[in-house]
Amino acid sequence: MADEAYPCPCDIGHRLEYGGMGHEVQVEHIKAYVTKSPVDGGKAVIVIQDIFGWQSPNIRYMADMISGNGYTTIVPDFFVGQEPWDPSDDWSIFPEWLKMRNAWKIIREIDAVLKYLKQCHAQKIGVWVLLGWNCCPSLDDEILRIQDRVSVYGILKDSEDIYNLKNTTLFIFAENDAVIPLKNVSLLTQKLKEHCKVEYQIKTFSGQTHGFVHRKREDCSPADMPYIDEARRNLIEWPNKYM
């Protein structure tokens, strides 16, 4: 639900100095970062990157956090080798850059990842969308193999059938998000009430900005810490409940 009248890249925020606990693998035609859970419970989570790419240390930090809670976690390169957005890039070219990374056309990549996870003996699979890049609709053809979704400041296009969600979904937004303003969250709330038949939850965190869940260090501000901690806790509690 980004404000598409004024598309712009979001700020990278705090780039974490983090190396990662997992390893990189080749999954058919794409690369991916994988972290295995210390306890194999047959559950896996696909983390869909933000505009800063699958190699972002912030994304890998979140993937490792998920993995530590009982999920084999994979961060595929859904840009398929194309360069991620660089904060030093000219913002005026962002709309054209985004067109070349069409989130509605990642079915081949999703299929490859699901096959890989099945080989890892994953019986239940969830998806985390950690971005304002619209990926959720692309998963509809694979819906029978995905049990749960978490959308963190994610986008839904304004199409009536999109709001008829097929999976339980948690939406997390920030009150002071310049990329996804509250008017868009209100529209999402209204549309889901009209069309959605599965359980969902929308949470908006007071005083927070776009990227607060994975682009802020825990020690950045004492006032922000409770919101960051709660949002991250929700990200784990939701799939624990439905997977």
N, C-alpha and C positions, 0 to 999 in steps of 0.2 A: 504494500500500500504506500509506496513512495510517492512523493509529489512529482508526478511525471511532467508537469508543466515547467518545472525548474530542475531538470536532472543534473546532479553534480556528484562527484566522488566524495565520500565521507573521509574525514580526517583519520589518519592511521592511529592517532592517540599515542599511548605509551608502547613502544616496540620493546617487547620483553627480551631480555638477554637469556635465551633458553635454548638448549641444544636438543632436547628431546630424549625420550626413553625408548622409542620405537626404532624402526628401520624402514628404508625405502625398498619397494618391490616393483616389479613390472607386472601389470595386470592387463594382459592382451596388448592393446595399442596405447595404453596410458601408464604413467607412473603413479605411485601412491605411497603414502606414509601409513604404516601399520603399527599399532601397539596391541600386543596380546595381553589379555587379562591374566593376572596371576592365578585366578580361579576360573576354569573353563565351565561356564554355565550354559553354553549353547546359545548365547545372546550376542548380538553385534550391533554397532551403530555406525552409520555412514555420516561423516561430517562434511557438509558442503561448504567450501571455502568462501571467504569474502573476496572483495575485488583485489586484495593484496596477495592472493594466491595460496596454493597448497603448501608451499615451503615457508610460509610466515611462521615465525616462532610463536606468535600468539595463538594461532590455530593449533599448532602442535601441542602447546601447553594444555589447551582445552581437551584435545584428543586424549592426552595422557591422563588427565583428570577423570574423564569418562571411563577409560580403561581400568583405572584403579578402583572403580566401583562395580566391576564385574562384567565388563563388555569388551569384546574384541572390537577395536575401533580403527576405522580406515578413513583417511583423508585423500581422496583421489584428485588427480589433476584434471578437473573438469574444463580447464582452458585448453587441454590437449596440446601442450607444448607452447601455446601462445604466451607472450609475456604478460604478467600481472600488471595491475596499475601501479605506477611509481608516484609517490607523493610529490616528486619534483616535476612531474609531467604538466603540460599546459592544460588547465581545466577546460579550455574551450574545445579540446578534441575529445573530451570524455564521451559525449553521446555517440560519436562515430566509433570510438574504441569499444563501447559497450555493444554496438550492433554486431561486431565481429565475434562476440562471445555470447551467443544466443542460448539462454538457459532453457528455452523451450525445445532445444535440439540436443539433449544429452541422453536420450534413451539408449543409444548404443553403449555409452559409457556406464550408465546405470546397470544395464544388463551384464556387462563384463564384471562389474564389481559384485553383483549379486551371485554370479557363478563362482567367483573367487571366495566369497564368504561361505557359500555352501560347501566348498572344498575344505574350508576351515571348520566345518561341522556346526555352523551357525543355524539354529532352527528358528530363531526369532530375530527379526531385523527392524531397527528403527532408523529414523533419519533426523539429523540436526541440521537446520539451515541457519548458518551463522553469518548472515549477510543481508544486504538490501538487494541482492541479485535474485531475480524471480526464478526459483527452481521447483517449487512445490508442484505446479501443474504438470511438469514434465514427468512426474512419477506416476501419473494416473494409470498408464498402461501396465505398470509393474505392481499395481496396488495389492494384488493378492499375495505378494511375497514380502510386503512391508507392513508391519503391525502398528507402528506408532510414529508420530512426528513431533518435533519441537522446532518452532520457527522463532528465531531471535532477530528482531527488527527485520523481518522478511517482507516480501512484497506479494500481494495478490492482485492480478489484473482484474479490471472491472468487467467481469463476465459472469452471468448468473449461474452457469453450471459449475464454475470454479468454487462457489461458496457451499456447494453440496459436498462437503468433505467425506472421504471414504474411510479415513482413519481418525482415531482420537488424536487431537492436536493441541499443544500448548503454544500460545502466542505470547511473546515477551516484547514489550515496548518501553520506551523512555519518554518521560513527560516533556522534556525539552529537546526533542529530537528534530533537528532541522531537516533531515532527510525524509523522515516519515512523521509529518505533523499530526497532532491529535485529531484534526478533522477527518483524516484518513482512517485513524483507529476507530472513530465513531461510526464511520461508514461501514467498516468491516464488522463491527459489533451488530449493526442493524441488519446487514446482509446475512450474517450467520444465523441470527435469530429467525430470519425468514426461510432460509434454505437448508441449514445444516441439521442432520438427524443423528449424528454421532456426538459423543461427549467432547467438549472442547473447553478451554479456559483462556481468557485474555487478561493479562496482567500488565499494568502500566506502572512503572516505578517513578516515584516522585523525585523531581529535581535532577533526574539523570539525563544524559545525552547519548546520542547514537554511539554504539560501540562499548557502552559501559561494562557489559558482561565480560568481554574478552580483550578489551584494549585499555583497561585501567589496572595499574598495579594495586594490590590490596592496601598498600600503605600510602596511596596517593592523597587521600583525604580522610580523616576520621569520620566525617559526616557521610561519606560515600560507602564506607566499608560495610555497613549493615545491608545496604541494597545490593551490592556486589555479591556478598555472601548468600543472601536470600535467593537471588536469581540463580546462582550456580547450584544451590541446594535444590531449587525447583527443577532444574535441568536433569538432575539425577532422580528425584522423587517421581517425576512424571513417567518416565519409562519403567521405573521399578513397579509402578502401579499397573501399567497396561501391557507390559511384555512378560 
